């Protein structure tokens, strides 16, 4: 049984983030965390382009509330399905340390 190699995982994560930034993508951690700068903006994960969402709001502690685009994205991010008005949405929060993993669309 192979052990998880956290050093290699962190290196690969960092390399993907650097490549994304070098390609000109703006990551969620690169803008001020205010409702005015983030709400309603679409984004995707730099590690898995199928993970997509929209920023719903920003909390005063720095977390970002996200509505995920589909069930795949929601499952990957442990989202909870809830009703917003009459429509169901998948919602979860991204912590400040996770924002570098996502780039605006």
Buried (B, 14 or more C-beta within 10 A) or exposed (E): EEEEEEEEEEEEBEEBBEEBBEEEBBBBBEEEBEEEEBBEBEBBBBBEEEBBBBBBBBEEEEBBBBBBBEEBBBEBBEBEEEEEEEEEBBBBBBEEEBBBBBBBE
